[in-house]
Amino acid sequence: MLSVAVAVAGGVLTWQHWSDATTFDPATSRVFGVIVGIEFVAAGLVAAVLHVRRLPDLVPAWVALVVGVHLFPLAPLLRYPLLYVTAGLVTLGALVAVPVARSRSLPVSAVTGLATGTVLLATALVSLTTVVA
């Protein structure tokens, strides 16, 4: 429920500030596109390989790892230092998800989702409070 409230609040703020200045210009937009493109291809290719190798349970941890790593170059591009913290925590969560899940007989997706979701929700809350404040 909290995530829905944060999403709605973010949507309202986006709508209210739609015409405000942005970090994106043609150069940053191009770099952003390249970073996201690399993320998408890396996540998709390895996910496909994991499926072919009959290891689909590892896909969520892999995708979370790619998301975490891709946030590192986005932090300076977007001039948002909080993304370094988010990147580190999402990456760490992805790296520990498999051993933690296996040691406790839990689905990897559950551990990955809990770690990644918590970090991303906390980042969204902090971001909203800094925009509203």
Contacts in CASP RR format, 6 or more apart in sequence:
PFRMAT RR
TARGET T0000
AUTHOR 0000-0000-0000
METHOD contacts of the structure
MODEL  1
MLSVAVAVAGGVLTWQHWSDATTFDPATSRVFGVIVGIEFVAAGLVAAVL
HVRRLPDLVPAWVALVVGVHLFPLAPLLRYPLLYVTAGLVTLGALVAVPV
ARSRSLPVSAVTGLATGTVLLATALVSLTTVVA
2 121 0 8 1.000
3 121 0 8 1.000
3 124 0 8 1.000
6 121 0 8 1.000
6 124 0 8 1.000
6 125 0 8 1.000
6 128 0 8 1.000
7 124 0 8 1.000
9 128 0 8 1.000
10 124 0 8 1.000
10 128 0 8 1.000
13 128 0 8 1.000
13 131 0 8 1.000
13 132 0 8 1.000
17 131 0 8 1.000
23 77 0 8 1.000
23 78 0 8 1.000
23 79 0 8 1.000
24 32 0 8 1.000
28 77 0 8 1.000
28 78 0 8 1.000
31 77 0 8 1.000
32 74 0 8 1.000
32 77 0 8 1.000
32 78 0 8 1.000
35 70 0 8 1.000
35 73 0 8 1.000
35 74 0 8 1.000
35 77 0 8 1.000
36 70 0 8 1.000
38 70 0 8 1.000
39 66 0 8 1.000
39 67 0 8 1.000
39 70 0 8 1.000
42 66 0 8 1.000
43 62 0 8 1.000
43 63 0 8 1.000
43 66 0 8 1.000
43 67 0 8 1.000
46 62 0 8 1.000
46 66 0 8 1.000
47 59 0 8 1.000
47 62 0 8 1.000
47 63 0 8 1.000
50 56 0 8 1.000
50 58 0 8 1.000
50 59 0 8 1.000
50 62 0 8 1.000
51 59 0 8 1.000
57 107 0 8 1.000
57 108 0 8 1.000
57 109 0 8 1.000
58 98 0 8 1.000
58 108 0 8 1.000
60 97 0 8 1.000
60 108 0 8 1.000
60 109 0 8 1.000
60 112 0 8 1.000
60 113 0 8 1.000
61 94 0 8 1.000
61 95 0 8 1.000
61 97 0 8 1.000
61 98 0 8 1.000
61 108 0 8 1.000
61 112 0 8 1.000
62 94 0 8 1.000
64 90 0 8 1.000
64 93 0 8 1.000
64 94 0 8 1.000
64 97 0 8 1.000
64 112 0 8 1.000
64 113 0 8 1.000
64 115 0 8 1.000
64 116 0 8 1.000
65 91 0 8 1.000
65 94 0 8 1.000
65 95 0 8 1.000
67 90 0 8 1.000
67 94 0 8 1.000
67 116 0 8 1.000
68 86 0 8 1.000
68 87 0 8 1.000
68 88 0 8 1.000
68 90 0 8 1.000
68 91 0 8 1.000
68 94 0 8 1.000
69 87 0 8 1.000
69 91 0 8 1.000
70 87 0 8 1.000
71 83 0 8 1.000
71 84 0 8 1.000
71 86 0 8 1.000
71 87 0 8 1.000
71 88 0 8 1.000
71 90 0 8 1.000
72 83 0 8 1.000
72 84 0 8 1.000
72 87 0 8 1.000
72 88 0 8 1.000
74 80 0 8 1.000
74 83 0 8 1.000
74 87 0 8 1.000
75 81 0 8 1.000
75 82 0 8 1.000
75 83 0 8 1.000
75 84 0 8 1.000
75 87 0 8 1.000
82 123 0 8 1.000
82 126 0 8 1.000
82 127 0 8 1.000
83 123 0 8 1.000
85 123 0 8 1.000
86 119 0 8 1.000
86 120 0 8 1.000
86 123 0 8 1.000
89 115 0 8 1.000
89 119 0 8 1.000
90 115 0 8 1.000
90 116 0 8 1.000
90 119 0 8 1.000
90 120 0 8 1.000
92 115 0 8 1.000
93 112 0 8 1.000
93 115 0 8 1.000
93 116 0 8 1.000
93 119 0 8 1.000
94 112 0 8 1.000
94 115 0 8 1.000
94 116 0 8 1.000
96 111 0 8 1.000
96 115 0 8 1.000
97 108 0 8 1.000
97 111 0 8 1.000
97 112 0 8 1.000
97 113 0 8 1.000
97 115 0 8 1.000
98 108 0 8 1.000
98 111 0 8 1.000
100 106 0 8 1.000
100 111 0 8 1.000
101 107 0 8 1.000
101 108 0 8 1.000
101 110 0 8 1.000
101 111 0 8 1.000
101 112 0 8 1.000
102 108 0 8 1.000
104 111 0 8 1.000
END
